[in-house]
Amino acid sequence: MRLLSGILGAMLAGLALPALAQEKSGVDVYEAVCSECHGSGKHDAPRLGDRKRWGKLVREGLDDLVPAALRGLRKMPALGGNPQLSDLEVARAVVYIANAGGGKFAEPTAADAARWRKKAGARK
């Protein structure tokens, strides 16, 4: 019985959690969602790494950038058009994109995301 328990435990430990249960990184969200527009400049979106276009946005800071991404702005839909993303995942993507454009922002926390969600709701 002990041997069987050990074997089953080892097998279960090797199983990966479903992708839906795992929080996505900023780069994961960018590649899956944001790159469609920010990779190509579609709808005049500032492209990833374009320091000239991102410079002003980076200076505005995350308190403007993240709420805009959460609620949507111009042709960019709320949450980049993916309602399955958490606010923290969207914030991570914004930080990734802004940092590629010259920002020096730290990885956002859940508390940051909650604060930005309140700001996004207040501006509707």
C-alpha positions in Angstrom: 0.0 0.0 0.0 2.8 2.4 0.9 4.5 1.7 -2.4 1.3 2.3 -4.3 0.8 5.6 -2.4 4.3 6.7 -3.2 3.9 5.9 -6.9 0.5 7.7 -7.2 2.0 10.7 -5.3 4.9 10.9 -7.7 2.6 10.7 -10.7 0.3 13.4 -9.4 3.2 15.7 -8.6 4.3 15.5 -12.2 1.0 16.7 -13.6 0.8 20.4 -14.6 -2.0 22.6 -13.4 -4.4 23.6 -16.2 -3.4 26.8 -17.9 -6.6 28.5 -16.8 -5.6 28.2 -13.2 -2.2 29.8 -13.6 -1.7 33.6 -13.6 -0.2 34.9 -16.8 2.9 37.0 -17.0 3.1 40.3 -18.8 4.9 38.8 -21.7 2.3 36.0 -21.9 -0.6 38.4 -22.0 1.2 40.7 -24.5 1.9 37.7 -26.9 -1.6 36.3 -26.6 -3.7 39.5 -26.7 -1.8 42.8 -27.0 0.6 41.9 -29.8 -2.2 42.0 -32.4 -2.3 45.8 -32.2 0.8 46.8 -30.3 3.0 44.5 -32.4 1.8 45.9 -35.7 0.6 49.4 -34.9 -3.0 48.4 -35.9 -5.5 51.2 -35.1 -2.5 53.5 -34.6 -1.6 51.6 -31.3 1.9 52.5 -30.1 4.2 49.6 -31.1 6.2 47.5 -28.6 9.6 49.1 -28.2 8.8 52.4 -29.9 10.4 54.7 -27.3 9.3 57.8 -29.1 5.6 56.9 -29.0 5.8 55.4 -25.5 7.9 58.2 -24.0 5.0 60.5 -23.2 2.8 57.6 -22.0 5.6 56.3 -19.7 5.9 59.8 -18.2 2.1 59.8 -17.5 2.7 56.7 -15.4 0.9 53.6 -14.5 -1.9 55.4 -12.7 -3.1 56.5 -16.1 -1.9 53.6 -18.3 -3.3 50.7 -16.4 -6.8 52.1 -15.8 -7.0 53.0 -19.5 -6.1 49.3 -20.4 -8.7 48.0 -17.8 -11.6 50.2 -19.1 -10.5 50.5 -22.7 -9.4 53.6 -24.7 -10.3 54.6 -28.2 -10.2 51.4 -30.3 -8.6 49.3 -27.5 -11.4 47.4 -25.8 -11.4 46.9 -22.0 -9.0 44.2 -20.9 -7.6 44.2 -24.4 -10.8 42.4 -25.5 -10.2 39.4 -23.3 -12.6 39.3 -20.4 -10.9 36.2 -19.0 -7.8 38.2 -18.0 -7.5 39.4 -14.4 -6.8 43.0 -13.6 -3.3 41.9 -12.4 -2.6 40.1 -15.6 -3.5 43.3 -17.6 -1.4 45.4 -15.3 1.6 43.0 -15.9 1.1 43.4 -19.6 1.0 47.2 -19.4 4.2 47.2 -17.3 5.9 44.9 -19.8 4.9 47.0 -22.8 5.7 50.3 -21.1 9.1 49.0 -20.0 9.9 47.9 -23.5 9.2 51.6 -24.5 11.6 53.0 -22.0 9.8 52.7 -18.6 11.4 51.4 -15.5 8.3 50.1 -13.7 8.3 47.4 -11.1 6.1 44.3 -11.3 2.7 45.3 -10.1 1.1 43.8 -7.0 -2.5 42.7 -6.4 -3.0 45.8 -4.3 -1.8 48.0 -7.3 -4.3 46.2 -9.6 -7.2 46.8 -7.1 -6.3 50.5 -6.9 -6.1 50.8 -10.7 -9.5 49.0 -11.0 -11.1 51.6 -8.8 -9.6 54.4 -10.9 -10.8 52.7 -14.1 -14.3 52.5 -12.7 -14.3 56.1 -11.6 -13.5 57.4 -15.2 -16.3 55.6 -17.0 
